[in-house]
Amino acid sequence: MDITKQILDAMKKSGKPMSAGQLAEATGVDRKEIDKAMKILKTEAKISSPKNCYWEPAK
C-alpha cells in the first residue's frame, strides 16, 4: 500500500490531528518515510495543520 494512503487512513481512523511520530507508530512506517510522504501530501493540499506539528486530512 502507498505510504501516503496509509497516512491518510491512519488520520481518518484517529479522528484527531496527529504528529509525525504518532503516524509512524500507527502505521509501522519509518519516521523518515512519514516525513517524505507528508511533504508530498502538504504539496498536494491533502493534509492541513490545525496546530503546530499536528496534521489532519484537509477538509
Secondary structure, DSSP 4 states (H G I P E B T S, - for coil): --HHHHHHHHHHHH-S-B-HHHHHHHH---HHHHHHHHHHHHHTT-EEEEETTEEEE--
